[in-house]
Amino acid sequence: MTEKEVPFIFQKNRQRKTDAEILSDKAAQVLAELSAPYVAQVKQDIQTMYEVLKKAEVAAPPKKLTLIQEEFFIKMHDLKGQGATFGYPLLTDIGTVVCAFLRSKKSFSGLDIDFLKRFVDDADAVIQGNLTGDGGEEGAIIRKHLDENKDV
């Protein structure tokens, strides 16, 4: 008996992937293809956050508030929302801590801006060091910083 003679028997006995496995494989492939553009976008967003904080340092209080709560917040919120999807859960955690901090503030001082810069530095370290997953030893340092500041 050949496959040509009785195709349904051979087809039935072949090990095939389930629909869920096929979808999972396709999703992994798409994420892999989007990973490089994602990293490039995060690098650009980090640069933008540094620039916004630099402007905020010299801005009058109403403008400072707008710069941080709008421009800066949007970029940090993007990190929070997308980091884990692309294998950077530390970015998601950084974004979570910073967004909570930003929501709690009605004004920003120079100390607050320095505080925010440190988190942007952390995000930059994650991307520059390609700290995926828990980030290893470097990730542990960032995680400690997050834990020390999550309730500020």
VEXVOMAR-30443 format. One record per residue (C-alpha): residue number from 1; x, y, z; residue in three letters. Coordinates in pm, whole numbers, always signed. Layout:
<zaros>
<zaro n="NUM" u="X" v="Y" w="Z" res="ALA"/>
...
</zaros>
This chain:
<zaros>
<zaro n="1" u="+0" v="+0" w="+0" res="MET"/>
<zaro n="2" u="+133" v="+339" w="-93" res="THR"/>
<zaro n="3" u="+32" v="+686" w="+11" res="GLU"/>
<zaro n="4" u="-101" v="+744" w="-337" res="LYS"/>
<zaro n="5" u="-329" v="+442" w="-313" res="GLU"/>
<zaro n="6" u="-469" v="+519" w="+32" res="VAL"/>
<zaro n="7" u="-383" v="+881" w="+121" res="PRO"/>
<zaro n="8" u="-624" v="+914" w="+411" res="PHE"/>
<zaro n="9" u="-449" v="+640" w="+611" res="ILE"/>
<zaro n="10" u="-108" v="+800" w="+572" res="PHE"/>
<zaro n="11" u="-244" v="+1145" w="+636" res="GLN"/>
<zaro n="12" u="-420" v="+1030" w="+951" res="LYS"/>
<zaro n="13" u="-107" v="+864" w="+1092" res="ASN"/>
<zaro n="14" u="+128" v="+1156" w="+1027" res="ARG"/>
<zaro n="15" u="+218" v="+1360" w="+1328" res="GLN"/>
<zaro n="16" u="+79" v="+1704" w="+1261" res="ARG"/>
<zaro n="17" u="+88" v="+2018" w="+1462" res="LYS"/>
<zaro n="18" u="-233" v="+2135" w="+1621" res="THR"/>
<zaro n="19" u="-385" v="+2462" w="+1511" res="ASP"/>
<zaro n="20" u="-270" v="+2617" w="+1839" res="ALA"/>
<zaro n="21" u="+88" v="+2504" w="+1775" res="GLU"/>
<zaro n="22" u="+80" v="+2642" w="+1422" res="ILE"/>
<zaro n="23" u="-54" v="+2976" w="+1548" res="LEU"/>
<zaro n="24" u="+205" v="+2984" w="+1825" res="SER"/>
<zaro n="25" u="+485" v="+2921" w="+1576" res="ASP"/>
<zaro n="26" u="+356" v="+3197" w="+1347" res="LYS"/>
<zaro n="27" u="+328" v="+3440" w="+1637" res="ALA"/>
<zaro n="28" u="+684" v="+3361" w="+1746" res="ALA"/>
<zaro n="29" u="+805" v="+3417" w="+1391" res="GLN"/>
<zaro n="30" u="+626" v="+3753" w="+1366" res="VAL"/>
<zaro n="31" u="+767" v="+3865" w="+1703" res="LEU"/>
<zaro n="32" u="+1117" v="+3763" w="+1594" res="ALA"/>
<zaro n="33" u="+1076" v="+3968" w="+1275" res="GLU"/>
<zaro n="34" u="+954" v="+4269" w="+1474" res="LEU"/>
<zaro n="35" u="+1222" v="+4247" w="+1743" res="SER"/>
<zaro n="36" u="+1491" v="+4451" w="+1564" res="ALA"/>
<zaro n="37" u="+1250" v="+4733" w="+1469" res="PRO"/>
<zaro n="38" u="+1116" v="+4729" w="+1827" res="TYR"/>
<zaro n="39" u="+1464" v="+4769" w="+1975" res="VAL"/>
<zaro n="40" u="+1538" v="+5053" w="+1731" res="ALA"/>
<zaro n="41" u="+1213" v="+5225" w="+1834" res="GLN"/>
<zaro n="42" u="+1291" v="+5186" w="+2204" res="VAL"/>
<zaro n="43" u="+1635" v="+5340" w="+2151" res="LYS"/>
<zaro n="44" u="+1467" v="+5635" w="+1983" res="GLN"/>
<zaro n="45" u="+1207" v="+5660" w="+2261" res="ASP"/>
<zaro n="46" u="+1481" v="+5658" w="+2526" res="ILE"/>
<zaro n="47" u="+1657" v="+5943" w="+2347" res="GLN"/>
<zaro n="48" u="+1326" v="+6132" w="+2332" res="THR"/>
<zaro n="49" u="+1272" v="+6081" w="+2706" res="MET"/>
<zaro n="50" u="+1618" v="+6222" w="+2782" res="TYR"/>
<zaro n="51" u="+1540" v="+6524" w="+2562" res="GLU"/>
<zaro n="52" u="+1202" v="+6583" w="+2728" res="VAL"/>
<zaro n="53" u="+1360" v="+6569" w="+3074" res="LEU"/>
<zaro n="54" u="+1631" v="+6813" w="+2962" res="LYS"/>
<zaro n="55" u="+1363" v="+7057" w="+2843" res="LYS"/>
<zaro n="56" u="+1168" v="+7004" w="+3166" res="ALA"/>
<zaro n="57" u="+1472" v="+7096" w="+3376" res="GLU"/>
<zaro n="58" u="+1461" v="+7454" w="+3249" res="VAL"/>
<zaro n="59" u="+1087" v="+7488" w="+3186" res="ALA"/>
<zaro n="60" u="+851" v="+7693" w="+3401" res="ALA"/>
<zaro n="61" u="+627" v="+7481" w="+3630" res="PRO"/>
<zaro n="62" u="+319" v="+7461" w="+3404" res="PRO"/>
<zaro n="63" u="+527" v="+7366" w="+3099" res="LYS"/>
<zaro n="64" u="+736" v="+7124" w="+3309" res="LYS"/>
<zaro n="65" u="+420" v="+6946" w="+3419" res="LEU"/>
<zaro n="66" u="+292" v="+6922" w="+3062" res="THR"/>
<zaro n="67" u="+623" v="+6794" w="+2924" res="LEU"/>
<zaro n="68" u="+650" v="+6520" w="+3183" res="ILE"/>
<zaro n="69" u="+288" v="+6417" w="+3218" res="GLN"/>
<zaro n="70" u="+226" v="+6412" w="+2845" res="GLU"/>
<zaro n="71" u="+536" v="+6363" w="+2631" res="GLU"/>
<zaro n="72" u="+745" v="+6168" w="+2880" res="PHE"/>
<zaro n="73" u="+454" v="+5963" w="+3012" res="PHE"/>
<zaro n="74" u="+353" v="+5847" w="+2662" res="ILE"/>
<zaro n="75" u="+698" v="+5706" w="+2588" res="LYS"/>
<zaro n="76" u="+729" v="+5541" w="+2928" res="MET"/>
<zaro n="77" u="+381" v="+5395" w="+2897" res="HIS"/>
<zaro n="78" u="+481" v="+5243" w="+2562" res="ASP"/>
<zaro n="79" u="+775" v="+5071" w="+2732" res="LEU"/>
<zaro n="80" u="+541" v="+4939" w="+2997" res="LYS"/>
<zaro n="81" u="+296" v="+4804" w="+2743" res="GLY"/>
<zaro n="82" u="+534" v="+4643" w="+2496" res="GLN"/>
<zaro n="83" u="+846" v="+4537" w="+2685" res="GLY"/>
<zaro n="84" u="+743" v="+4191" w="+2797" res="ALA"/>
<zaro n="85" u="+589" v="+4112" w="+2458" res="THR"/>
<zaro n="86" u="+932" v="+4145" w="+2298" res="PHE"/>
<zaro n="87" u="+1120" v="+3962" w="+2573" res="GLY"/>
<zaro n="88" u="+1212" v="+4262" w="+2789" res="TYR"/>
<zaro n="89" u="+1003" v="+4225" w="+3104" res="PRO"/>
<zaro n="90" u="+1238" v="+4463" w="+3287" res="LEU"/>
<zaro n="91" u="+1120" v="+4741" w="+3053" res="LEU"/>
<zaro n="92" u="+762" v="+4660" w="+3146" res="THR"/>
<zaro n="93" u="+853" v="+4672" w="+3514" res="ASP"/>
<zaro n="94" u="+1041" v="+5002" w="+3475" res="ILE"/>
<zaro n="95" u="+741" v="+5148" w="+3295" res="GLY"/>
<zaro n="96" u="+504" v="+5025" w="+3563" res="THR"/>
<zaro n="97" u="+699" v="+5192" w="+3844" res="VAL"/>
<zaro n="98" u="+752" v="+5518" w="+3657" res="VAL"/>
<zaro n="99" u="+393" v="+5547" w="+3532" res="CYS"/>
<zaro n="100" u="+261" v="+5496" w="+3884" res="ALA"/>
<zaro n="101" u="+500" v="+5765" w="+4009" res="PHE"/>
<zaro n="102" u="+393" v="+6007" w="+3735" res="LEU"/>
<zaro n="103" u="+24" v="+5952" w="+3806" res="ARG"/>
<zaro n="104" u="+79" v="+6042" w="+4170" res="SER"/>
<zaro n="105" u="+246" v="+6378" w="+4101" res="LYS"/>
<zaro n="106" u="+87" v="+6721" w="+4061" res="LYS"/>
<zaro n="107" u="+421" v="+6901" w="+4012" res="SER"/>
<zaro n="108" u="+783" v="+6809" w="+3945" res="PHE"/>
<zaro n="109" u="+1103" v="+6933" w="+4104" res="SER"/>
<zaro n="110" u="+1462" v="+6896" w="+3991" res="GLY"/>
<zaro n="111" u="+1491" v="+6596" w="+4223" res="LEU"/>
<zaro n="112" u="+1193" v="+6433" w="+4051" res="ASP"/>
<zaro n="113" u="+1359" v="+6484" w="+3714" res="ILE"/>
<zaro n="114" u="+1681" v="+6326" w="+3843" res="ASP"/>
<zaro n="115" u="+1470" v="+6039" w="+3978" res="PHE"/>
<zaro n="116" u="+1310" v="+5989" w="+3634" res="LEU"/>
<zaro n="117" u="+1649" v="+6006" w="+3459" res="LYS"/>
<zaro n="118" u="+1769" v="+5714" w="+3666" res="ARG"/>
<zaro n="119" u="+1483" v="+5503" w="+3534" res="PHE"/>
<zaro n="120" u="+1557" v="+5609" w="+3177" res="VAL"/>
<zaro n="121" u="+1917" v="+5506" w="+3246" res="ASP"/>
<zaro n="122" u="+1785" v="+5168" w="+3359" res="ASP"/>
<zaro n="123" u="+1578" v="+5129" w="+3042" res="ALA"/>
<zaro n="124" u="+1881" v="+5225" w="+2833" res="ASP"/>
<zaro n="125" u="+2092" v="+4964" w="+3014" res="ALA"/>
<zaro n="126" u="+1828" v="+4698" w="+2940" res="VAL"/>
<zaro n="127" u="+1832" v="+4775" w="+2568" res="ILE"/>
<zaro n="128" u="+2206" v="+4840" w="+2529" res="GLN"/>
<zaro n="129" u="+2286" v="+4524" w="+2724" res="GLY"/>
<zaro n="130" u="+2014" v="+4322" w="+2551" res="ASN"/>
<zaro n="131" u="+1886" v="+4224" w="+2896" res="LEU"/>
<zaro n="132" u="+1605" v="+3991" w="+2798" res="THR"/>
<zaro n="133" u="+1420" v="+3781" w="+3051" res="GLY"/>
<zaro n="134" u="+1535" v="+3859" w="+3404" res="ASP"/>
<zaro n="135" u="+1852" v="+4027" w="+3271" res="GLY"/>
<zaro n="136" u="+2098" v="+3819" w="+3473" res="GLY"/>
<zaro n="137" u="+2327" v="+4003" w="+3716" res="GLU"/>
<zaro n="138" u="+2272" v="+4343" w="+3553" res="GLU"/>
<zaro n="139" u="+1899" v="+4281" w="+3561" res="GLY"/>
<zaro n="140" u="+1919" v="+4204" w="+3934" res="ALA"/>
<zaro n="141" u="+2071" v="+4549" w="+3995" res="ILE"/>
<zaro n="142" u="+1789" v="+4712" w="+3801" res="ILE"/>
<zaro n="143" u="+1532" v="+4497" w="+3980" res="ARG"/>
<zaro n="144" u="+1675" v="+4611" w="+4315" res="LYS"/>
<zaro n="145" u="+1640" v="+4975" w="+4206" res="HIS"/>
<zaro n="146" u="+1280" v="+4908" w="+4103" res="LEU"/>
<zaro n="147" u="+1197" v="+4735" w="+4431" res="ASP"/>
<zaro n="148" u="+1348" v="+5020" w="+4633" res="GLU"/>
<zaro n="149" u="+1139" v="+5278" w="+4446" res="ASN"/>
<zaro n="150" u="+810" v="+5109" w="+4360" res="LYS"/>
<zaro n="151" u="+624" v="+5275" w="+4647" res="ASP"/>
<zaro n="152" u="+776" v="+5624" w="+4618" res="VAL"/>
</zaros>
